[in-house]
Amino acid sequence: MMNFEQLSAVLGNPSWDVIVIFAFVAVGFFYGISAGKTRLISFLFSLYVSGFLFEHFNYLDKLIRSGTVLGTFLSRVFVFFIIVLALNALFVRFIEVHPGSSEKNWWHILLVSFLSSGLLFSYLFHLFPIHGVFTFSPVVQTFFASDAAFFWWLTLPLAALFLARK
């Protein structure tokens, strides 16, 4: 069991693992509450399309000319988020969600939100040279960075969309 000194040490100087897990929970919760179902679904679609476009963007190396690993990482993340935001702005105009019963909607929204943020974090681990910049525990590596985890993060949000539809 953790005592107060250990908890204080972790909170005073958190590891990257704690930051990743906290960010995953915070993004999943707060984006789910604030965005609403239409924006969540458009964000999810924009993540899928952005991941595909980013992986096959042949001119990325010509755009990014940073000498450091951190500079390359941040530049690639910036380009990815620009693609996500542009596609999200496009998709939000075309997606129409019909409101269902309000007592069911809140858990659908939170489920899609957590799975969307999980997909986002998995993309960050899968598409970018994060291993040269940060060091993570095997738990975080397994949960977000492994090929099996990436498959499940790609698959589970689609299943959640079908659940949220009913």
Phi and psi in degrees as GROMACS dihedral restraints (atoms count N, CA, C in turn):
[ dihedral_restraints ]
;  ai    aj    ak    al  type     phi  dphi    fc
    3     4     5     6     1   -81.8    20    10
    4     5     6     7     1   131.6    20    10
    6     7     8     9     1   -93.7    20    10
    7     8     9    10     1   178.9    20    10
    9    10    11    12     1   -63.7    20    10
   10    11    12    13     1   -37.8    20    10
   12    13    14    15     1   -65.1    20    10
   13    14    15    16     1   -41.3    20    10
   15    16    17    18     1   -66.2    20    10
   16    17    18    19     1   -43.1    20    10
   18    19    20    21     1   -63.5    20    10
   19    20    21    22     1   -41.3    20    10
   21    22    23    24     1   -64.0    20    10
   22    23    24    25     1   -39.1    20    10
   24    25    26    27     1   -65.7    20    10
   25    26    27    28     1   -41.2    20    10
   27    28    29    30     1   -66.8    20    10
   28    29    30    31     1   -44.0    20    10
   30    31    32    33     1   -73.5    20    10
   31    32    33    34     1   -29.8    20    10
   33    34    35    36     1   -76.3    20    10
   34    35    36    37     1   -31.7    20    10
   36    37    38    39     1  -140.4    20    10
   37    38    39    40     1    74.1    20    10
   39    40    41    42     1   -70.6    20    10
   40    41    42    43     1   147.7    20    10
   42    43    44    45     1   -80.0    20    10
   43    44    45    46     1   168.0    20    10
   45    46    47    48     1   -63.0    20    10
   46    47    48    49     1   -29.7    20    10
   48    49    50    51     1   -62.8    20    10
   49    50    51    52     1   -45.6    20    10
   51    52    53    54     1   -63.8    20    10
   52    53    54    55     1   -40.6    20    10
   54    55    56    57     1   -64.3    20    10
   55    56    57    58     1   -43.0    20    10
   57    58    59    60     1   -63.9    20    10
   58    59    60    61     1   -45.9    20    10
   60    61    62    63     1   -66.9    20    10
   61    62    63    64     1   -42.2    20    10
   63    64    65    66     1   -62.8    20    10
   64    65    66    67     1   -44.4    20    10
   66    67    68    69     1   -63.6    20    10
   67    68    69    70     1   -39.7    20    10
   69    70    71    72     1   -59.6    20    10
   70    71    72    73     1   -47.7    20    10
   72    73    74    75     1   -67.3    20    10
   73    74    75    76     1   -44.2    20    10
   75    76    77    78     1   -65.3    20    10
   76    77    78    79     1   -45.9    20    10
   78    79    80    81     1   -63.0    20    10
   79    80    81    82     1   -45.2    20    10
   81    82    83    84     1   -60.5    20    10
   82    83    84    85     1   -43.0    20    10
   84    85    86    87     1   -75.2    20    10
   85    86    87    88     1   -54.8    20    10
   87    88    89    90     1   -70.8    20    10
   88    89    90    91     1   -36.5    20    10
   90    91    92    93     1   -68.6    20    10
   91    92    93    94     1   -36.2    20    10
   93    94    95    96     1   -64.0    20    10
   94    95    96    97     1   -40.1    20    10
   96    97    98    99     1   -72.5    20    10
   97    98    99   100     1   -40.9    20    10
   99   100   101   102     1   -87.2    20    10
  100   101   102   103     1   -27.7    20    10
  102   103   104   105     1   -83.2    20    10
  103   104   105   106     1   -41.4    20    10
  105   106   107   108     1    88.2    20    10
  106   107   108   109     1   167.1    20    10
  108   109   110   111     1   -66.4    20    10
  109   110   111   112     1   -40.5    20    10
  111   112   113   114     1   -63.1    20    10
  112   113   114   115     1   -48.0    20    10
  114   115   116   117     1   -66.8    20    10
  115   116   117   118     1   -36.1    20    10
  117   118   119   120     1   -63.3    20    10
  118   119   120   121     1   -44.6    20    10
  120   121   122   123     1   -68.2    20    10
  121   122   123   124     1   -40.3    20    10
  123   124   125   126     1   -66.3    20    10
  124   125   126   127     1   -36.7    20    10
  126   127   128   129     1   -64.0    20    10
  127   128   129   130     1   -42.0    20    10
  129   130   131   132     1   -63.0    20    10
  130   131   132   133     1   -46.0    20    10
  132   133   134   135     1   -62.6    20    10
  133   134   135   136     1   -40.1    20    10
  135   136   137   138     1   -66.4    20    10
  136   137   138   139     1   -31.8    20    10
  138   139   140   141     1   -64.8    20    10
  139   140   141   142     1   -45.7    20    10
  141   142   143   144     1   -60.6    20    10
  142   143   144   145     1   -49.0    20    10
  144   145   146   147     1   -68.7    20    10
  145   146   147   148     1   -39.9    20    10
  147   148   149   150     1   -63.5    20    10
  148   149   150   151     1   -41.2    20    10
  150   151   152   153     1   -60.3    20    10
  151   152   153   154     1   -43.5    20    10
  153   154   155   156     1   -64.7    20    10
  154   155   156   157     1   -48.0    20    10
  156   157   158   159     1   -63.1    20    10
  157   158   159   160     1   -41.3    20    10
  159   160   161   162     1   -65.3    20    10
  160   161   162   163     1   -42.2    20    10
  162   163   164   165     1   -64.6    20    10
  163   164   165   166     1   -28.1    20    10
  165   166   167   168     1  -109.3    20    10
  166   167   168   169     1    16.5    20    10
  168   169   170   171     1   -82.6    20    10
  169   170   171   172     1   101.5    20    10
  171   172   173   174     1   -71.3    20    10
  172   173   174   175     1   -19.5    20    10
  174   175   176   177     1   -97.4    20    10
  175   176   177   178     1     9.9    20    10
  177   178   179   180     1   -63.3    20    10
  178   179   180   181     1   -42.6    20    10
  180   181   182   183     1   -65.7    20    10
  181   182   183   184     1   -28.3    20    10
  183   184   185   186     1   -75.0    20    10
  184   185   186   187     1   -30.5    20    10
  186   187   188   189     1   -75.5    20    10
  187   188   189   190     1   -37.3    20    10
  189   190   191   192     1  -103.7    20    10
  190   191   192   193     1   114.4    20    10
  192   193   194   195     1  -129.7    20    10
  193   194   195   196     1    65.3    20    10
  195   196   197   198     1  -104.7    20    10
  196   197   198   199     1   140.9    20    10
  198   199   200   201     1   -83.4    20    10
  199   200   201   202     1   -19.6    20    10
  201   202   203   204     1  -101.9    20    10
  202   203   204   205     1   157.4    20    10
  204   205   206   207     1   -66.4    20    10
  205   206   207   208     1   -42.2    20    10
  207   208   209   210     1   -64.2    20    10
  208   209   210   211     1   -41.8    20    10
  210   211   212   213     1   -63.2    20    10
  211   212   213   214     1   -41.6    20    10
  213   214   215   216     1   -63.9    20    10
  214   215   216   217     1   -44.6    20    10
  216   217   218   219     1   -59.1    20    10
  217   218   219   220     1   -50.7    20    10
  219   220   221   222     1   -65.2    20    10
  220   221   222   223     1   -37.6    20    10
  222   223   224   225     1   -65.9    20    10
  223   224   225   226     1   -42.6    20    10
  225   226   227   228     1   -66.1    20    10
  226   227   228   229     1   -40.6    20    10
  228   229   230   231     1   -62.9    20    10
  229   230   231   232     1   -41.8    20    10
  231   232   233   234     1   -60.9    20    10
  232   233   234   235     1   -46.2    20    10
  234   235   236   237     1   -62.7    20    10
  235   236   237   238     1   -42.5    20    10
  237   238   239   240     1   -60.9    20    10
  238   239   240   241     1   -45.6    20    10
  240   241   242   243     1   -67.4    20    10
  241   242   243   244     1   -31.9    20    10
  243   244   245   246     1   -63.7    20    10
  244   245   246   247     1   -43.4    20    10
  246   247   248   249     1   -63.8    20    10
  247   248   249   250     1   -44.6    20    10
  249   250   251   252     1   -60.6    20    10
  250   251   252   253     1   -47.6    20    10
  252   253   254   255     1   -64.8    20    10
  253   254   255   256     1   -40.2    20    10
  255   256   257   258     1   -64.8    20    10
  256   257   258   259     1   -45.6    20    10
  258   259   260   261     1   -68.3    20    10
  259   260   261   262     1   -36.1    20    10
  261   262   263   264     1   -62.8    20    10
  262   263   264   265     1   -42.1    20    10
  264   265   266   267     1   -62.7    20    10
  265   266   267   268     1   -34.3    20    10
  267   268   269   270     1   -73.7    20    10
  268   269   270   271     1   -47.5    20    10
  270   271   272   273     1   -68.6    20    10
  271   272   273   274     1   -33.1    20    10
  273   274   275   276     1   -63.9    20    10
  274   275   276   277     1   -23.5    20    10
  276   277   278   279     1   -77.0    20    10
  277   278   279   280     1   -23.1    20    10
  279   280   281   282     1  -105.3    20    10
  280   281   282   283     1   -13.1    20    10
  282   283   284   285     1   -92.9    20    10
  283   284   285   286     1   127.8    20    10
  285   286   287   288     1  -122.7    20    10
  286   287   288   289     1   120.8    20    10
  288   289   290   291     1  -109.0    20    10
  289   290   291   292     1   127.0    20    10
  291   292   293   294     1   -87.2    20    10
  292   293   294   295     1   126.6    20    10
  294   295   296   297     1   -66.1    20    10
  295   296   297   298     1   135.8    20    10
  297   298   299   300     1  -103.0    20    10
  298   299   300   301     1  -156.9    20    10
  300   301   302   303     1   -71.0    20    10
  301   302   303   304     1   133.9    20    10
  303   304   305   306     1   -67.0    20    10
  304   305   306   307     1   -28.5    20    10
  306   307   308   309     1   -72.6    20    10
  307   308   309   310     1   -20.7    20    10
  309   310   311   312     1   -91.3    20    10
  310   311   312   313     1   -29.3    20    10
  312   313   314   315     1   -62.9    20    10
  313   314   315   316     1   -37.0    20    10
  315   316   317   318     1   -62.6    20    10
  316   317   318   319     1   -40.0    20    10
  318   319   320   321     1   -77.6    20    10
  319   320   321   322     1   -28.1    20    10
  321   322   323   324     1   -64.2    20    10
  322   323   324   325     1   -44.6    20    10
  324   325   326   327     1   -63.5    20    10
  325   326   327   328     1   -45.9    20    10
  327   328   329   330     1   -65.2    20    10
  328   329   330   331     1   -38.6    20    10
  330   331   332   333     1   -62.9    20    10
  331   332   333   334     1   -49.2    20    10
  333   334   335   336     1   -64.2    20    10
  334   335   336   337     1   -36.8    20    10
  336   337   338   339     1   -65.4    20    10
  337   338   339   340     1   -47.7    20    10
  339   340   341   342     1   -64.9    20    10
  340   341   342   343     1   -39.9    20    10
  342   343   344   345     1   -70.6    20    10
  343   344   345   346     1   -33.6    20    10
  345   346   347   348     1   -66.8    20    10
  346   347   348   349     1   -42.9    20    10
  348   349   350   351     1   -68.2    20    10
  349   350   351   352     1   -34.4    20    10
  351   352   353   354     1   -63.4    20    10
  352   353   354   355     1   -40.6    20    10
  354   355   356   357     1   -64.7    20    10
  355   356   357   358     1   -41.1    20    10
  357   358   359   360     1   -60.2    20    10
  358   359   360   361     1   -47.8    20    10
  360   361   362   363     1   -65.4    20    10
  361   362   363   364     1   -37.9    20    10
  363   364   365   366     1   -65.5    20    10
  364   365   366   367     1   -39.5    20    10
  366   367   368   369     1   -60.7    20    10
  367   368   369   370     1   -42.2    20    10
  369   370   371   372     1   -59.4    20    10
  370   371   372   373     1   -38.7    20    10
  372   373   374   375     1   -77.2    20    10
  373   374   375   376     1   -33.3    20    10
  375   376   377   378     1   -84.2    20    10
  376   377   378   379     1   -38.9    20    10
  378   379   380   381     1   -94.1    20    10
  379   380   381   382     1   -16.1    20    10
  381   382   383   384     1  -118.1    20    10
  382   383   384   385     1   155.8    20    10
  384   385   386   387     1   -77.7    20    10
  385   386   387   388     1    59.9    20    10
  387   388   389   390     1   -73.4    20    10
  388   389   390   391     1   -26.2    20    10
  390   391   392   393     1   -66.5    20    10
  391   392   393   394     1   -27.8    20    10
  393   394   395   396     1   -80.7    20    10
  394   395   396   397     1   -12.4    20    10
  396   397   398   399     1  -104.5    20    10
  397   398   399   400     1   -45.4    20    10
  399   400   401   402     1  -125.1    20    10
  400   401   402   403     1   155.7    20    10
  402   403   404   405     1  -116.1    20    10
  403   404   405   406     1   129.1    20    10
  405   406   407   408     1  -123.1    20    10
  406   407   408   409     1   158.3    20    10
  408   409   410   411     1   -71.9    20    10
  409   410   411   412     1   162.5    20    10
  411   412   413   414     1   -60.0    20    10
  412   413   414   415     1   -29.3    20    10
  414   415   416   417     1   -65.0    20    10
  415   416   417   418     1   -48.7    20    10
  417   418   419   420     1   -67.1    20    10
  418   419   420   421     1   -39.5    20    10
  420   421   422   423     1   -59.2    20    10
  421   422   423   424     1   -44.5    20    10
  423   424   425   426     1   -68.8    20    10
  424   425   426   427     1   -39.3    20    10
  426   427   428   429     1   -73.7    20    10
  427   428   429   430     1   -31.3    20    10
  429   430   431   432     1  -121.5    20    10
  430   431   432   433     1   -33.8    20    10
  432   433   434   435     1   -99.5    20    10
  433   434   435   436     1   -18.0    20    10
  435   436   437   438     1   -71.5    20    10
  436   437   438   439     1   158.4    20    10
  438   439   440   441     1   -64.1    20    10
  439   440   441   442     1   -37.6    20    10
  441   442   443   444     1   -65.1    20    10
  442   443   444   445     1   -42.7    20    10
  444   445   446   447     1   -64.1    20    10
  445   446   447   448     1   -40.6    20    10
  447   448   449   450     1   -62.1    20    10
  448   449   450   451     1   -40.7    20    10
  450   451   452   453     1   -59.5    20    10
  451   452   453   454     1   -46.7    20    10
  453   454   455   456     1   -69.4    20    10
  454   455   456   457     1   -35.8    20    10
  456   457   458   459     1   -68.0    20    10
  457   458   459   460     1   -28.2    20    10
  459   460   461   462     1   -75.2    20    10
  460   461   462   463     1   -33.5    20    10
  462   463   464   465     1   -86.7    20    10
  463   464   465   466     1   -45.2    20    10
  465   466   467   468     1   -60.8    20    10
  466   467   468   469     1   -39.0    20    10
  468   469   470   471     1   -62.2    20    10
  469   470   471   472     1   -33.2    20    10
  471   472   473   474     1   -65.2    20    10
  472   473   474   475     1   -42.1    20    10
  474   475   476   477     1   -63.1    20    10
  475   476   477   478     1   -38.2    20    10
  477   478   479   480     1   -65.6    20    10
  478   479   480   481     1   -33.8    20    10
  480   481   482   483     1   -63.3    20    10
  481   482   483   484     1   -38.9    20    10
  483   484   485   486     1   -68.7    20    10
  484   485   486   487     1   -37.7    20    10
  486   487   488   489     1   -66.4    20    10
  487   488   489   490     1   -41.0    20    10
  489   490   491   492     1   -70.8    20    10
  490   491   492   493     1   -19.9    20    10
  492   493   494   495     1   -72.7    20    10
  493   494   495   496     1   -30.6    20    10
